[in-house]
Amino acid sequence: MLGRRILAAIVLGVATACVSAHGLENFLATGVRVGTSLDPHVSKFAPFTLDGNNSVATVDYGTEVGGLPWFEISSLSNEGLQIEVKYSETFGALNLEYSDGPYYFVTGLANSFRVETFNVTSTGRLSAFQIQGGQRWQSIRLLSKGSVTISNVGFKASFQSLSYDELPGQFESDDNELNEIWKLGTRAVQAACLATREQPASWRVDSDGILVESQRPAVSHLSTGLQNYALEFDAQILRSGLLWGVGWPVFGVGGGLTISLTGEMPESSSFLNHNYTLLPRNTISLSYKWGLVNQTTLETQRLDSFALPFSVQENKWYRIRTTASSDGQLSVSVNDTLVFNVSIASYPNGPTSVNGGFGFGAWQDCAARFKNAVATDLNNGTVLYSNNLTMPDSVLAEFGVQSNPKGVCLDGPKRDRMMWLGDLYHTMRIVDVSTARWDVLGTTLDAIIATQLANGEVAFAFPIGYDAILKVGGYTFLQDYVHLGVLSFYHYIQGSGDVDYLKKDWDLWKQTVNFVASRINATDGLAHLRGPFLGGANGGAAASCITVQVLNKATELAEAADDTVSAQTWKNTSATLQQTIRSKLWNGDKSFFALNLDQQDSFSAAGNGLCFIAGVGASEQGSSFVDRALGLLALGPGYKDDTTIDPTNTKISPNTNGFLLEGLAKLGTKSAAIRARALMHTLWGAMLADPKTSSGASWEYVGLDGSPGLSWFTSQSHPWGGAATYVISEYVAGIQPADGVAGFGLKSWVVKPEFGLLMGLRKVNARYPTAFGTLLVTWSVGCSGLDVEIVAPRETEGTFVLGSFTRTLSGSENITLQPTPTLDGNALEDERNTSISNFNDSASAPDPAADPCRRVETL
């Protein structure tokens, strides 16, 4: 056994302030290449000229950025030049007609399109009106004859961006790739977490009505219950065309009917890149679901098109009337002239009903005004809705396009630009170990609890431009997201230590915990959920073990809130549920927790990960799972979701693999450590491997070949794919809150580096934000053993644990310890070749030859 010397030092009064939102700056381009075609091999950014010989610039920002695009024009040969700008998280999408868009799922307080065309009329700064939420790459193409010189390009930042050195939490080790993997989650949460009013309104409203550009229909939340009605409004095309929607929900998975009207489009005001095949002049196009073109998982059905009986001019007001009858008839008239009257039932791919909300929008590069909207009952003429659309505050709030009313953490800056509870869980965990943006997390939780229904259920997702109290988000489906919402609340309290915040809305959160507990079936004693994302709907491992985790953590919250009755109730319920899971779901012959009560021979990555995270699985069960069962899920760079998945038609989820990763870390065995390290390098390493696809942030999905898993549609800045960040801080560096209420805010902490040692690391230097300042931990394997230094805030105390050795550290002690921990000496040996099937870490692992203690013998 290797000897070990452990030096532990508690240094008092060392603290750094928690990060709060501060003034946002500009994101500037870092690289550019000018030529006749796009090229990712950029040089350091410098002013450039586009002309007939070199018409396109490839611009690289080096990492995920977002905000309002701007361009500094230093010279142009003539007025009225046109440039086409594309935005993308991957380089390859810049070659596509629509780049990596459009995004029609929600308005998201952003441009719905990833292509934007500008008229360049003078020198100086040229700015866009709407946000481009997230991208690394940009192309700028000159469409006109002539030349233009651009001295600088960038974005007025829409989110806070800190350098690695500025982060309250940090991680560095002798595994360089692991260091970069840790940063992926931190970039993703910075791009996703937005302070209150940080995103500008995406409409402009004045006495002439609303001005809409390049955005899918934004739906009036007051209109979603409409049926058998006529909608009338005044409309004016400012450029190319306009569109409106009927039969739309504020939030839903099916979209609605989009009616797009193009005008005469005179050459003097039209863009040279307009697609006249998609949108001909003086035409109304009718489509269903998501806009006019398909985008990966957002499919569109083009139903019909109708020639206008006259030319619609720009800058002229027209009165448009749409009828949506209860029998499925849909008609449109312009200035009292009927354009079409059709039965929706005549379209096989159309909707079954035209009931629902209406909204206003504009297709890519189109701009239009709307005002004086009135909806009346088709039977009796009763006015159902009336709004002149000229009052900015009320109109922007009604249509969900106001500046974000609450600070909120999104699923991703590019898409969906919504708050999803399932994503928030990983966001919360990453923030706790890195950015400490508890200000935004607190307002996010305020918004979540405002969506609560009478039964305690909260919305699993909601769009950020509407006030949360309107309850326009999603309910009754994805019920495990409610569980993840409660766990997010727990980790906020655990990380921030804000017990006053806990007590403020405790009665409401208690209702949500009771809703979670109510999902336990009285007959079989297991959790049954409607449409859970993680699977296990019918009493399965994922649904039941995440319920255990909620009950366990809610017990701690109840204790902190002085609610002893709830604490005892949930503790007892958890104990009973754990016993039931062990007796009904553990497959001892095959060594896994079953996918569902009626699928005993199948299992999932997330389900088993959650069972070990929650402590349901015993250590011997964990060891047998890792050694006997886990390999059955191995596929490509990671593990498929469950054993029923067709391996030829799937992708790898860093979300579900994240639960598995923490489950392996929780087990803490050598075999689990080997597989955890392999998983981090293959799955999260894929996000770093290619500069053409790397955004510097964690991805939503990864393909079997290591490419973005949803092709161009993939969100490549997605915190739900960043679990490796908090697993590295908490298990590899070994810094964790102590168990129970004592660990809130890390008032009490634990440093336990064993898992990092089992992974083969020899040196770690980490920072971890607490409610009292920053906790710094350094450990390294030296010639004589293990050296450890701990620097902690004055108000805290902690415990160092290694194997069977434990030492409590507090007060003003400076201690030198020489214990003999009972940690397997082989833990310090590098494991180079044992991993998931395709793992080869020779390039990223610490170099054994660099070990100063390596003994070289010669004969």
N, C-alpha and C positions, 0 to 999 in steps of 0.2 A: 504494500500500500504506500502511495506517495505521502510524504509528510506534508503538513499544512500549517502555515502560520497565518493567523487572521488578525488583522489590525482594524479595529473598529473605532472610529472617532465621532463623537457627537459634538458639533460646533454650534454654539448658541447664537441666536439672533440673526441667522443668515436667512434672508427672505427676499423675494421679488414680488412685485405687485402682479395681480391677475390681469390678464389682457382684457381690455375693453375696446369697443369700436372707436376708431379715431378717423381723422380725415382720410378719405380715399384718394389715391393718387392715380396717375396714368400708367397703363401698361404700354411699354414701348417695344417695338419690333427689335429682335436681336440679330436677325439674319435676312438676307435678300439675295435673289438671283434673277437677273433680267435676261430675257431671250425671246425666242419664237415659240417656245413651249414650256410647260411647267417642269421644274427640276428641283428636287429636294436638297440638292447639294449646294446649300447657300453659303455665302460669305458674310463677314461681319457687316451689319447694316450700315449703309451710306446712302445719301441722296441718289436718286436714279431718274432716268428719263425713259418714257415710253413713246415710241414713234412707229412708223411703218416698218422699220427693220427689226425692232425689238419691242413687241407689242404687249408682252405679259411679264409680270413680276410675281415670283413666288416669295412669300413673306413668312418667316418663321418667328414665333414668339418664345420658343424653347420650352414652354410649359403651358398648362391650362390658364387662359386669361378670359376675361369677359367684361362687357360694358358697352358704352356708346362709341361706335367707330368714328374716327376722325382722320383727316388727311391734310397735311400742310402742302399747299400748292405754291411752288415758288415761281413757276412760269408756265405759260401755255401759249401755243401758236395762234390760237383763235378761240373766240367764245363759243360755247355750246358743245364742247367736246363731251363725249360720254365715256365713262369707265364702268365696267362691270366688276363687282367685288364679290368673291365667294369666301365663305367661312367654313372651317371644318376642324374636327378634332383629329382626323387622320389626313395625311397628305393625299392619298389616293382618291378621296371623294372630290377633290377639287377638279378632277377631270369629268365629273358627272354634271348633267344639265342642272340638277337641283342641289348639287353638292351633297352634304349628308342630311338634307331635309327633304320636304318641309315637315314641321311638327304641328299637327292639327289636333292633338289630344286635348289640350287646354290652351288658353291664350298665354298664360305664364308671364304676363307683364313683359313681353318681348316680341320681337319680330318673329312671325310664324315661319319665315322663309330664310334660307341660308344663302340666298343670292340677292344682291342689292345693286341697283344701277343708279348712277349719279350723273347729273348734268354739271359739268365744270364750267362755270361762267366767269370766274375771276381768280386772282391769286389770294392767298390767305388760307385760313382754316375752313375746310369743308367737313361738316358734321352730319351724322345720321340722327334721326329722331328717336329710334327705338333701339333697345338693347339687343345685342347678340350675346346670348347667355354664356356660352363656353366654347372655346376653340384654342387650338395651338397654331393652326395653319391658316393662311389667307392668300388669295390670289387677286391681283389687280390687272385687268385686261383693258387696253384701249380699244374701243369699238369704232371710233371716228377716225377720219383722216386728220393728220396733224400731229402734234406732239405736246406732251405735258411732262413737267419735271416735278417730282414729289420729294420734298426734303425730309419728311418724317411721316410716320403712320403710327397709329396706336388706338387705344381705347380709354375713355374716361371710365375708370374702374367701377364695377358694380358690386365688388365684394372686397373685403379686407384681405391683404396679402402680406404675410410676414416671411422674411427669409428664415432659413433654418436656424441661424444664430439668434434670431429674435424670439423663437418659440419658447414658451415656458417649459415645455417638455421636450426632451431630446433623447436620442439613442445613437451610440457609436460603439462598434465592436471591431474585432479583427476579421470579420466577414464583410467585405465591402459591399457585396450585393445585398446582404441582409440590411445594411444601413440604408441603402436606397429603397428597399422594400418598405422599411418603416416610414419613410417620407411619403409614400404613395397615399396613405390614408390622411395624412396631415394636409396635403394639398387639396384632397377631395373635400374635406370638411370646411376648409377656408373658402372654397368656391361655392359651397352649398349653404353656408350659414350667413344670413343676411339680416342686418340690423333693421329696426323699425324705420319705415319710409326710405330705405336705402335704394329701392327700385322705383324709378319714376313711373308715373301713369303712362299707359300706352295709347291713350286717346287724348286729343285736345278738344276742349269744349268751350264755346263762347256763344255770343248772341246769334251766330249763324248756324248753330247746331253742333253736331259732333264731327270731327275730322278723323278719318280712319285711313291708315296706310298698312298694307302688307300684313294683314292679320286675319286669322280665321274668325268666324262670327263669335262675338262676345255676347253671351246670352243674358237677358234680363231675368234676374231671379224672381221677379214679380209675375213672369209670364209662363212659368213651367206647368201650371195647371190648366192652361187654356185648351179648349176644344170647341170645334164647330164655330169658328170665328173668322172674321175678316180683319186683316191688318193693312192699314194704310199709312204711308209716310211720304214726305218730300225727300227727294234725293238729287244730288248734283255730282256728276263726274268731274273730278279735277284732272285726272290722268287715267286714260285707258278704260277703266271700268269700276264696277262696284259689285258687292254681293251681300246677300242676306240669307239667314237660315230660318227654317220652321221645323217644328217637331224635334227640337234639340233639348236635352237636359242641360243643366249647369255642369254636372259631372256625371259621366256614364261611359259605358264601354262600347256603345253602338254608334255614337255620333248622331247625325240627323240629315235632313235634306238641305243641300246648299243650292241656292239659285244665284247664278252669276250672270251679270248683264255687262256686255261690252258695248262701247259707243262707237263713234265714227273714227276715233283714233287718228287725228290728223298727223302727218309726218312731222310737223313743226314741234309737237309736244310729246310724241311717242318715242319709246326707246327702241334702238336698233335691234335688240335681242328679244323683242316680244315674240312669243310663240303663237303665231296666227292659226296654226293647226289646232292647238288646244282651245284657243279663245279667238275665234274670227270676229271681225268687225260686225257691229249691230246684230248681236246674237244674244239670246238667253240660253244658258246651259243649265241642265238639271242633273244633279248627282246626289248620291246617297252615301252615308257613312262619313268618310274623312276627306272632304275636299274634292279635288279634281284629279289627283294622281295618287298612285299607290306609294306607300313608304313602308316596306318590310311588314311589320305587324299591323300597320294602320292601312287597311284596304279601302278602296273606293269603288263604287259602282256608278259608272257614267250611264245615266238613264236615257237622256234625250237632249236635243237642242232645237231651238226654234228661232227662225229669222224674225227680226223686228220689222214691222210694217213700215217703219220710217227710220231715218237716221237720228240717233241720239247724240246731241252735241255736248261738248265739254263746257263747263262753267254755266250751265243752264239748269234750272230747277225743273224736275218732273214729279208728278204725283203717281206713286206706284201703289197698286192694290193687289193683295194676295188673299185668296180665300182657301181655307183649310177646313173642309166639312167633315162631319162625323162619319159619313159614308165613304171617305177616302178620296173625294174629289179635290183636286188642287188646281187653282187657276191664278193667272197673273195678268193684270192690265196695266198699261202705261198711259197716263193722261186719258183715261176712260176708253182706251182702245185695247180690246182683248188680244193677248199674244198667244195664250194657250189655256186649255181647260181639259185636264186629263184625269183618268182614274189611276190612282197609285197601284191598284190591284192589277193593272195591265202590264206592269213591269215585274217580271219574275224575280228580279234581284232587288226590288224596292222594299220599302218598309211596309209593315202591316197596318200602320196608322200614321196620320199626319198630326196627331195631337202632340202638344208639348210647347216648349218655349220658342221664342224668336230672338234673333240677334243680328247684329250688323258687322260687316267686315269688308275686306278688300283683298284681292288676289295679289300675288307677287308684283311689286313695283306699281300697283294701282293705288289711287288715292281718291277719296270721295267724301262727301258730306251728307248727313242725314238730319232731319228735324221733323217735328210735328207728327209723332207716331200716335195712332189711335187704333185700338182693337175693339170690335163690336161683335155682339152675338148675331150669328147668321139667321136665327129664327125670329128674334124680336127687336133687333137693333140696339139692345142695351149696350152702353159703353162699358167695356170690361177693363180697359186700360187707356190711359191718356197721358202723354208726356211731350212737351215741346222740345225736350232734349237740349236745353240751353243753360241749365244750372249745373256748373261743373262738379261740385262736391257730391250732390245727390245722384247725378247721372253716372259718374265714374264708379261710385259705390254700388249702384244698382246693377251695372253690367260687369262688375268684377275687374275693372281695369284701373282702379285707383292705385296710387302708390301704396305698397304693402302696409296694411294697418298695424301689423304686429311683426316684430322680429321673428324670423322663422328659418328653420333649417330644411332645405329642399332635398329631394332625392338626387338631384343633379342640376348643375347650372345650365346645361344644354337642353336636357329633357329628363323627366317630364316637367320640371320646374313646379312641382307640387310638394306638399307635405304628406309623406307616407309614413305611417307608424312603423312598418317593418324596416324601413330604411333608417328611421330615427334611432332605433336601438343601437345599430353599429356607429352611427354618428355620435351619439352620446358617449359611447365607450371610447371612441377615438379622441373626442374633445377632452375628456377627463385626463388623458395622458399626454396631450400635446398643446392645444391652443388655449384651453381653459376659457372658452367663450361661453361661460355660464350665463352671461347677460342675454344672449340670443336664445340659449336653451330654455331659460326661464320663461321668456315671452312665447316661445313655441309651445311649452306646456300649458301656459295660460290659454292659448288658442285651442289646444286639444280638449281641455276640460270644458271649454265653452261649447263644444259640439255634443256634449253628453245628452243622451236621451233619458227618459224617465226610468228605464230599467237599468241604467248605469252604463250602457254601451256607449262608446265614443266612436266618432268617425274614423275609419281606417285610413282615409285620405281626404284632403280637401284642397281646392285651388286657393292660391295665396292672395288674389285680388279682392276676394269677398270677405266681409266680416264673418268671423267664425261662428258667432252667435246665430247666424242665419241657418246653420245646420244644412248646408247644401252639399256636403261631402258624401262619401260612400258608407253605407251601413249594411248589416246583416250578412255580408260575405267577408271573406278573408278574416275570420274571427280570431285567428291567432295573432293578427296584428294588434288587437286590443290587448292581448297578453304582452306583446312586445312594447306597447305603449306604457303599460304599468311598470315594466322593467326599466324603461327609459326614465320614468319618473324616479324610480328607486336610484338609478345610477346618477341622476342629477343631484339628488340629496346626498348620496354617498360621496360624490366628487366635490361638490361645493360646500357641504356641511351646513346648508341653509335650512335649519330645522324650523325657523320662523315661516319660511315659505311652505314647508311641509304642513304646518298646522293651519295655514291660511285657508286652504281648500281641502283639508283632510276629509271632511264629511262627503265631499263629492268623489274624491279618489277612492274612498272606502266603498262607495256604491259600485264603482267600476271593478274593484277587487271582488266584491260579492257577485257581480255579473260573471266574472271569470269562474268563480267557484260554482255558480249555478249550472255551468256547462258539464259538470260531473254527472254522469248518468246514474240514476238511482238503482237501475237494474244490474248493470255490470260493474259499476263503481269506477269507470274510466271516463276520461274527458271526450266528449263528442262535440265537434265544431263544424260550422257551416263554411265550406270552401276554404279551408286553411291553406295558406301558401306553402307551408312546410310539410304538408301531408298529415297522414294519421287521423283523418276525419272521424273514423268510426272506432273510437277508443284506442287509437294507435299510439306509438311511442312518442312521436313529436308532440302531438296535442296533449298527451297526458303528462309528459315530463316537463313541458314548458309551464303547465298548470302548477306542478309542484314547485318550480322555480319562482313563479309569481307568488304563491302562498308563502314560501319561505322568506322571500324578500319583503313581502307586505307585512309579515309578522314583525320584522325589524322596524319597519316604518311605523307600525301601530305602537310599538314600544316607545319609539321616540316621540310619538304624538300623545303619549299617556293614555292610550286606548287599550287597556289590558284585556277587555272582553274580546275585542276583535283579534288581538294577538293570540290569545289562547285558542279561540275558535279556529283560526286559520292554521295554527300549529297542529292541532288535532286532525284537521281535514287533510293536511299535507301528509301526516304520518300514515293515515289510513290509505290515501291514494298511493303512496310509495309501496306499501305492502301489496296492494292490488296489482300494481304494475309488475312488481317482481314475480308475483305468482301467476299472472295471466299473460304477460308479454315477453318474458325472458325465455328464449329458446335455448335451453341448455345443450342440446345436441349440436346446434350449429353456431352457438356463441354470439347471439345478437338479440336486441330488443325488436320485436316484430313491428312491421309497418302498420298493421291494423289488427284488430281483434280477429277479423275474419281473413287475414293474410299472414298467417303465422310463419310461412316459409320465405317471406320477403322482408327486406329491411331497408332503411334509408340512412344516408349520411347524417342529415340534420337530426333525425330522431335519436340515433345513438349518441351523437355529440351532446344533445340536450340532456339525455339521461345521465351521462357522466358529469356534465356541468352541474346538474341539480343534485348530484350525490346519490341518485337512485341506484346506480350500478356499483357494486362492490369492486375493490381493486382487482380481485382475481377474475371477475367477469370482464373487467376492462382489458386485462392482459390477454385473455382468451379471445376477446373481440378483435384486438389489434393483430394477434398472431394468426387467427384462423379465418375471420370473416372479412376484415377490412379490404383485403386484396380483391375481393369479388366486385368491389365498386370502382377499382382503379381503371381510369380511362383517360387517355391523352395526358394533359398536364395536371390532372387532379382526380377527383372522384365524382362519378355521376350521382344524381340525386338519390336514386334508389335502384334496387335490383330489377324492377320491372321495366326500366327504361331501355328502349331500343338503342344500342350503342352506335348504330349507323346513322341515327337521326336525332342528335341531341347536342348540347353544349354544356360547358362546365360553369357552374354558378359559384363565384367567390363568396356569395352570401351563404349558401348552405354549407359550402366547404369551410366557411368561417366558424360556424357552430361546431363542425367536426374538429377543426384545428384547436379551438379552445377545449373541446372535450379531451383531445389527446394531451394537451398541456395539463389539464386538470388531473389526468391519470398519473402523469409524472414519472412513468417508467422509462427505462432506456429504449425499449422498442418503440414506445410512443414518441419519444424525443427524436429518434432517427426518422420516423415517418413524418413528423411535424416539420422537421427541417427540410426534408425532401419536398414536401408539399409547398412550403413557402418558396423554395427556389424554382420549382417548376411552374406553379400556377401564378404566383405573384411575380416571379421572375419574367414570365411572358409579357407582362405589362411594361417591362423595361427594355426588352430585347431589341426592338426595332424602332429607331427614331422616327420612322414614317407613321408609326401607330402609337408610340409612347406619348402620353400627355403629361407625365409627371404625377398623375393621380391614379387611384385605383379604378378598375373597370367594373361595369355591370355584369358582363358575361365574357367568357373566354372560349374560343373555338377549340376543337380538338387539335388543330394545328398550331395553337398559340396565338391566333389572330383574334380581333374583336368578335365576340360570339354572336352578335346580331348584325354582323356586317356593318354597313355605314350607319345604321340606326343605333348602334350600341352607344350607350352613355359611357364615355371614357373618363368621366370624373364623377364617380358614384361612391359615396361613403359606404353603402351596404357591401361593397367589395373590398373594404379596407380593414377587415378584422385582424389581419396580420399585424397591424400597427399596435393595437392594444395588447394582443397576445405577446408580442415581443417585449413591450414595456413591463407587463405584469408577470410574465412567466419566464422569459429569456433573461431579461435584466433582473427579474425577480422582485420587483417593487409592487406591493399590493396594500390596499387598505386592510386593517385588521378586521376580523370577523365582527359582525354585530354593529350596534349603535356606536361603539367606541371607535370604529373605523371611519365614521362620517367625517368628511373633510380631511381625512388622514390625520385626525388628532392622534390616532394610534395606527401604526403601520407595521408591516412585516417586510423584511428583505430576505428572500429565499432564492438564491441563484442556482439551485440544484438542476433545474431543467435546462438552463443555458449550458451548464457544464456537461450534462448528459448529451446535449446536441453537439458537443465538441468545440465550443467556443473557448478561447483562452484569455480574452480581454473584453470587458464591457465598461463603458462610461455612460451613465444615464442620468437624466433629470426628470423629475415627476412633479407636476404642480399640485399643491395642496391648498386648502383654505387659509393656511398660515404662512405660505411662502413656498419655496422650492426645495424639494428633497433631492439631494445628489448622492448617487451611489457609484462607486468605482470598484471593480474587482478584476483581478488578473491572476493567471496561473504563472508563477515564477519558478525559478530553479528549486526553491525550497518549499514550495507549496502554493497556497492561495492567499493573496493579499486582498483585503477588503477595506475600503474607506467609505464612511457614511457621514454626510453633512446634512443636518436636519434643522428645521426651524425651532426656535426656542420653546414654543408652546406644545411641541409634540413629543411623543415617546414611541419607542418601537422595539421590535424583536428581530434578532438575526437568527436564521434557522439554516442549518446545513446537515442533512441526514438526521441523525438522532441528537445532534448538538443544538441547543437553544440557549440564547443569551439575551436578556432584557437590557435595553440601553435607554437611559434617561438621565436627566439632570445635566451636570457639567462634567461628566466623566470623559476622560481620555484614556482609553483602555487598550492594552495589548494583550491579546488572548493567544494561548497556545494549546488548543484542545486537540483531541483526537476524534474527529467526527466519524461516524460509522457510515461513510459513503463509499460505495464500491470504487476501488481505485481505478477500475476500467472506465469509469465515467469520464476521466480526463483524456482518454485516448480518442483520437479522431476516428470517426466512422465515415469512410469515404465511399463505400460501394453498396451498402444496404439501404434500399429506398423503394419507393414505388417504381413500377416496372421500367419507366423510361428516364429515370433520374440519373444524371451524371454531374456531380457538383465539383469536379476537379478544378474548374475554372474559377469558382467563386469561394471555395473553402479556404480556410487559413492554410498557408503553405507550411508543411511540416519542416521543410528545410530552413525556414526562417526562425524556428524555435531555438532560442539561445541556449536551452538546456539539452538540446539534442546531442547525444554522444555519438561520435564518429570513430569507428575502430578501423585500423589498417593492419594488414598482415605483412 
